[in-house]
Amino acid sequence: MSSDDMLSSEAFKLLKEFVSDRKNEIFSPIHEIVDEFGGVNEINRRAKEARKYDVIVSRLEKVNPGMLEKLRWLEKTINEGKFVSMDDYIKRVTQGKFSKEDLNWDYAITLEISACNFFDWLVEEVKKAINEQSLMPARYIRVRNMKEQEKDGDLLAFSAAMNLFGSSYVQTLDTKGTMKGPDGKPINVHLGGPETITGYFGGLGVPNRYSLEWVKELLYYYTNYGIPEFLNFNLGTLLLGMYLYRLGIDVKFKVSVYLGVDNPYFALAVLSLAKLFERPDGSVALSGLNLSNSVDVDTILKVAMIRKRFGLEDKVRIEHHVVESYKGIVIQPYDRLKDILEIAGKVKNVSAKHEGAIPEVDEKREHPSNILEYFISKEEIEEKGLWKYLLINYLDKHDAVNRTAREVIKKGVGALAAPNLH
C-alpha cells in the first residue's frame, strides 16, 4: 500500500453518511434533546440573553444579595483603575528594559489558573493583585459541583466577574462517572474510592445512557446561564460536543488533562475529530487541548506542528501545566516552567496552566494543595475547617501565575492577563 492510500475514501463516505443520518439510533436522541430546548436558534438566543451582564446581576440580586454587594465592589475597583497596567508591570519586572510594545505578542502565553471554585476566592485574589500590583489570569477553570454553585449564586457571581474581567472561563458538568445521576444512582456503579483505583484507568467516564444526560445538562446550563465553554474528558462527550457545535450551537470545549493526551498520535486523533466537525466558516468546537502532565517539549512541538497543518493554530489553544497540586496527582517536585520558556516564541496560542503552588512553597505549607479536595462540597470544606487552607492554596497559584508572567516577559514574549483589568 502506498502512502497515498493510507486513508480510505470509502470510510470517510460511510462516516459522513452515518453522522449525517439524523434518524439512526445514535444521533436521533440528540436531535430530540435539542428540539426539547427549542432548537438551535432558540438555544443560542437564550444563551446570549442569559450571559448579558445586566441579566446576571438582576438574577444574582434575588439569589444572593451578599454576593451582589461584592460584585459591585469589583465594578467600582475596576472603574477606579486600581489594577497595574500591563505596560507598568512589564517595565517593573524587566527594570525598564522592555515596555509593552517591545514584546512579541504574536506568541503571547495565556495565563491560566485552576481551579477557582468560589467567587469569594476570586475577590481575595483581586485584593492581592491590587496590593501587589500583580496580574490577574486571562483564563479560569472551575470544577465545583454545578448544582451547588447554582443554588448559592456563585455560578452567577463568577460569570458576572468574568464578564467584567474579559477573561475566558470553563465549567465542569456534574454528569461524570464519579458522581450520582439525576436519578440519585451512581453513574458508574463499579467506581468507589482509592480501593477501586484501577477502575479509573479507563477514564472518569460518562457511561451508557448518561452520555445523553450529559447533553441535557450541558444545554440546561448553556441556555440558563450562557456558559460559553465546558471541560471535556471523555472522547464520547467530546464527539457529542463537536456534533452540537456543527449543528450550530455556539458552545465550546476544553479537553481536560484527565483525557490523558500524552503523545502526538493521541493529539492527532483529537485534532482530527475537531477538523471533521469543522463548520463551513472554519471554526471548531475545540477551544483548548490540555496535554498530559507527562508530555515533554518535543511532544508539544509535534502537537503544534499537527495543529498548524490542520489550520487550527489560532483556534485551538495548547494548554500545559506549569505546576500541579502538591498531593494526589503527580510525583513532586513538579515544575514545568522551563518547558514554557523553551516554547515561548516558538509556538503560538499556548496557555500556561497553574494548578498548584510553586513546589518549594507548597512543601512548606501546613496544608499543601491536594487534588482530592477539588471536588468536595462547600459544606464539607466548612465542616472540616479547610476554608482558610484552601484559600491559601488558591492564592499560592496566583503567585505561580505571576512567576510565569515575569519569566516569560523577561524573555521578550507577551503574557496574556485579564484584558479588561490590565
N, C-alpha and C positions, 0 to 999 in steps of 0.2 A: 504493500500500500504506500503510495507517495504521500508526502506531507500535504499535498493539495487536497487529499481525500480524507483528512483526519475527521472532519465533521460531516455528518450525513444530512444532506438537504432534505431527505425524506423524513428524518427525525424532527427537523425544525417544522416541517409541514404538519406532521402529526401533533406536535406540541401546540402549534398555533391553533389548529382545529380544536384540540381538546380544551385549551384555555378559553377560546372564544365561544365555546358551546355553553350557553347560559342555562341549558336545560339538563346538563349532566348532574349527577348527584353530588359532585364535589363543589361546583360553583353555584348551582341554583339556590342553595340556602343562603349564600352571601347576598345575592340579589334580593331575596326575600327580606333579609335583615335591613338592607339599605332602603328598601321600599317602606319598611316599618318606621324608619326615621324620616320619611318624607321624600326620599330620592336624593340624588347627588346635589342638585342645585339648592334644595331646601336645607340640606345638611351643611353646605358651605355658608349659606346665608345665616343660619343660626349661629354657627361658629364665629363668623365675622362679627355679628352683633354681640355675642357673649364676651368677646375679648376687648370690646371697647372700654376704655378706662372709666368713663362715667357710669357705665352699666355695672362694672365690677364694684365700684365704690358704693353705688346705691344698694347693691345686694349685701355688701360687707357691713353696711350700717345696720342692717336688720339682723345679721347673723352674729356679729361680734364687734360692737362699738369700740371696745378697747383697742382692738387691732386697727380700727379705722383711725383712731387718735394717733397711733404710731405711724401709720401711713401718711397722715397729714404732716407729721414731723419730718418724714422723709422728703415730702414735697417741698417743705419750707427750706430744708437743708440744701436740697439741690438748687432751688431758685436763688438761694443766697450765695451759691458758688463756693462752697466750703471745701470742695474736693481739689486735690492737687491737679493742675493741668498736666497733660502728657508732656508738653514741652519743658515745664519746670522739673518734672520728675526725671526726664532724660538728662537735662543739664546737671541735676544734682548727682545722679548715680554715675555719670561719666566725668564729673568735676569740670564741666564746661567743654569737654572735648567734642561732644555731639549736641546738636539741637534736633528737634523733631524732623526737620526737612533733610537732615543728613542721613537718616536711617533708611534701610532697604525695607519698604513697606510691601513690596510685591511678594516677599517671602515671610511676612509677619507671622509670628507664632501666637495663636489664640490662647489666652489664659483661662483655664478651666478648673473648676472646683467641684468636689463631690464628697459626701452628699450633704446638701443644705436642706435638712429635713424640716426645719422650723423657721417660720418668719421671724421669731424673736432672735434667732441666731444671726439672721441677716441684719437686723437692726444693730446688734452688737458689733458685727463686722463693719458696718458703716461708721460707727463711733470710732472704732480702731483705725479705720482708713483715714478719717478726718484728723484724729490726734497725731497719727504718724505720718500723714501726708503720703500714704501708700495707695496702690492701685486696687480697685475692685475688679473681679473677674468679668470677662466678656461672656462666659458660658457657665451655667449652673446645672447640676444633675440632682434629682430628688428620687428617693426610694421609699418615702414614708407611705404607709397604708393610705390608699386613696379615700376610702370611706371615712377614715378617722380625720383626715385633713379637710375633707368636705364638711364634716359635721361641725368642727370648731372654727371654721372660717379661714384657716391657714391657707387653704388652696386659693381662695380669692385674694387674700392679702399678698401672698407670694407672687401670684400672677400680676397683680397691680404693680408691685415693686419692679418686676421685670419689664413692665411697660414703661415705667419711669426710667429705669437704667438703660434700656435699649439692649439688654443682654439676652442671649438666647437661653432657653431652658428646656429640660427634658423631664417628663414624669414617667413613673413606672407603674403599670397597671397591676391590680391585685390578682388577676387570673393567671396563676402560675402554680407549678407543682408543689410549692412549699406552703400553699395557702388552702383555705376552705373555699368551696364554690358557693354560688348563690343559694344552693340547696342546703348549705351548712355542712356538707360532707367534704372530707379531704379530697382535693383534686387528684393527687397521686396517693392512692390508698396504701402503697407499699413504702412510702417515704416517711422516715421519722427523723430523729436527731443524729448525733455522731455515730450511734450504733448501727445506722444504716448508710454510712458514708459512701460505700461503693455504689449505692443506688443513685447517687448524684453524678456518677461518671457519665451517664447518658444525658446530662444537662438537667436544668431545673424542670424543664418540660411543661407543655400545655397539652396534656394527653386527651385523646379521644374527642368527645363532643365539646370539650372545653375550648377547643380552638374557635368554635362558633361563639361561645360565651365571651371569649376574648374580643371578638369583633363587636359584640354588643356593648361590652364595657368601654371599648375604645370609642365607639360612636356616641355613647352616653356622655363621656367627659369631653369629647370634641364638640358636640353640639351645645352642651350646657355650660361649658367653661372656655371653649375656644382654644384649648391647649394645642399648641402647634406641632408638638413633637413628643414622641414616646420612645422609651427604651425597648429594645427588642433583643432577645437572647435565644430564640428558637427559630430554626430555619422555616418551619411551617408557618408561624405567625409572621415571619419576615416576608415570606411569599404573599401571605394574605394582605399585609400592609401595602406591598407593592401593587397588588391587584386592585385594592381600593383606590390607590393613587392613580392608577391607569384608568380607572372608571371616571376619575375627575374629582375625587375627594381630596382636598388640599391639605392632607396631614402627612407629616414626615416621620422618619425613624432613625434612631441611632443604634448601631449594633453594639451590644454590651461586651465587655471583656469576658463575660461568662459564656459567650458563644465559643470562645477558645480559638480565635483566628490566629494561628501561630506559625504559619508558613505561607509563602507566596501563592501556593496552589489552592489553599483554602480561601485566601483573599480573592483569587481569580474566580472561584466558584461564586462568591458573594457578589462581586462586581459584575459578573456575567448575568446573574439574576436581576440586578438593578438595571443593567442595559437592556435585557429582554423586555422589561416592563417600562421602558422609557416612553415618555409622552412625545407626541409629534413635535413639540417645541424643544425637545432635547432635555427637559428636566426629569429628574428621577426622585423616587421616594426616599432613597437613602441619603441622609444628610451627614452622618458620621460613622466611621468604621474604627471602633476601638480595638486595637490589636491586643493579643495576649501579652501578659507580663513577661513571657519568655522570649519574645522576639528580640533579635539583635539589629544593629544598624543596617547590615546587609539586607535583611528581610524587609525592613522599612523602605529602603531604596528600591527594591524589586517591586514591592506593592505600589510604590509611587509611579514606577515605570508602567505597570499594568494600567493603573488608573488614568495616566496620561494617554496611553494608547487607545483607551476606551472613550476618550473625550470627556472624562469625569473629574479632571483636576480641580476645576473651580466649583464643582457640585458636591463632591464627597470629601469631607474632612478626614484626614488620617489622625487618629487620636492615640496618644501614647502616655502611659502612666509615668510620671516623674517620681512620685513617691506613693506608697501604699499604706494601708492601715498596718500598724505595728504588729498586731496579733491576728491570727485567724485566716491568713490568706497567702502570705509568701514568707520565705526564709529572709530574715533580716541580717544585716542592713540591706535594704532595697532603695537605691538612689540612682535614677537613670538620667540625671541632669546632663551628663556628658553626651548621652545619645541625642538629646535635643540640641545641644550646642554643635554637635557634629553635623546634623542635618539642616541646621539653620542656615539659610542662604542657598541651600541645595534643593530642598523640597518645599513646594508651595502648599498652602492650605493645611497646616498642621496645628493640632491642638495639644498643648502640654497639660495633662490632667494631674490634679493633686488630690489624692485620696487619703493622705496621712500627713504627719509632720515630717520634717527632716529627721532621719533616723536617730541622729545623736541627740535631738531634742526629745523625741518620743521615748527613748530608752530611759530617760531620767524622770519621766512623768510618774506621779503617784498612780495615775490610771492611764496607761498608754492607750492609744486608739485601737479599737477592736472591731473588725468587720462584722462579727456576730451581733454587735449592738446596733447595727444599721437598721435592722428590721423590727426592733421591739417597739411596743406601743408607748405613747407618752405616759400613760398610766403606770406602766411597768417601770419606766425611767424614773418617775417621781417616787414610786414605792421603794425602789432600790437606792434612792438618793444619788442617782447618776447624773442629774441635770448639769450640775456645775462642772463635772468632769468632762462630759460630752461637749459642753460649750468650749472648754479649754482646748479639747481635741480639735474642734472645728476651727477655732481661731488660729491654732497652730498651722492649719492648712493654708490659711490666708498668708501667713508668714512664708510658707513654702512657695506659694504663688509669686510673691514679690521677690523671693530669691531668684526664681527662674526669670522673672521680668528683668531684674538687674543684670543678670549674666548674659541674657540674650541681647539686651540693649548695648552692653559693653562690647559685644561682638559686631555691632553696627546693624543689627536686624531689629525691626519693629516688634513690639509686643502689644497685642490687641487686648485692651481692657474695656470695661463698661463704657460704651461710646457716648452716652448722654451725661456721664459724670466727669470724664477726663478729656 
